[in-house]
Amino acid sequence: MKPVKTTVWNPAKYLETDEQIAIYLEDIFKSGDPDLIITAIGDVARVRGMSKISDETNRGRESLYKSFSQGGNPSFEAVLKVLGSLGFSLKPAPVA
């Protein structure tokens, strides 16, 4: 049997428009998985440009990369600032 060649899935390849990004984040938030949510915010930040996000949030670029990668642990303040810089906010909604 031939070995199967796999590659790492990179969501950034598919996040080209604001609508695609919004759908991606909405779906990830529905998962309720904090680690997945943080990683997804990092995916979007990389698509939009981590240097730009760093400037807009007054946070170090390397610190943002680390905080918003798999296993990262950003403060709630950092999450709000990065989401705001990306043009998104957290909005409470009833659980369906």
C-alpha positions in Angstrom: 0.0 0.0 0.0 1.3 3.5 -0.9 1.7 6.0 1.9 -0.8 8.8 1.9 0.7 12.2 1.6 -1.0 14.8 3.7 -0.5 18.5 4.2 -1.5 20.9 7.0 -4.7 22.7 6.3 -4.2 26.5 6.2 -7.5 28.3 6.6 -5.9 31.6 5.5 -6.0 30.4 1.9 -9.8 30.5 2.1 -10.3 33.8 4.0 -10.3 36.3 1.3 -13.4 38.5 2.0 -14.9 40.0 5.1 -17.9 37.7 4.6 -15.8 34.6 4.5 -14.0 35.7 7.6 -17.2 36.5 9.4 -18.6 33.0 8.6 -15.4 31.3 9.6 -15.3 33.1 13.0 -19.1 32.5 13.6 -18.7 28.8 13.0 -15.6 28.5 15.2 -17.4 30.5 18.0 -20.3 28.0 17.8 -17.9 25.2 18.7 -17.4 26.7 22.2 -13.8 25.5 22.2 -11.6 28.3 23.7 -8.4 27.0 22.1 -10.0 26.7 18.7 -11.5 30.2 19.0 -8.1 31.8 19.9 -6.4 30.0 17.1 -9.1 31.1 14.6 -8.7 34.8 15.7 -5.0 34.3 15.1 -5.7 32.9 11.6 -7.7 36.0 10.8 -5.1 38.3 12.3 -2.4 36.7 10.1 -4.6 37.2 7.0 -5.1 40.8 7.8 -1.5 41.4 8.7 -0.1 40.8 12.2 2.1 43.9 12.0 -1.0 46.1 11.3 -2.8 44.5 14.2 0.2 45.0 16.4 0.3 48.7 15.6 -3.5 49.1 16.1 -3.5 47.3 19.5 -0.2 48.5 20.9 0.9 45.0 21.4 4.1 43.3 20.2 3.8 41.4 16.9 5.7 38.4 18.3 3.6 38.4 21.4 0.4 38.4 19.3 1.7 35.5 17.2 2.4 33.5 20.4 -0.8 34.5 22.2 -3.1 33.7 19.2 -1.5 30.4 18.1 -2.5 26.9 19.2 -2.1 26.7 22.9 -1.8 30.5 23.3 -3.4 32.1 26.3 -4.2 35.8 25.5 -5.8 38.0 28.0 -9.5 38.8 27.5 -8.4 42.4 26.9 -6.1 41.3 24.1 -8.9 39.2 22.5 -11.3 42.2 22.6 -8.6 44.6 21.1 -7.6 42.2 18.4 -11.2 41.5 17.4 -11.9 45.2 17.4 -8.9 45.8 15.2 -10.2 43.1 12.8 -13.5 44.9 12.6 -15.4 42.4 14.9 -16.9 42.5 18.4 -18.3 40.0 20.9 -22.0 40.4 21.1 -24.1 38.4 23.6 -26.9 36.4 22.1 -29.3 33.9 23.6 -28.2 30.3 23.4 -30.2 28.5 20.8 
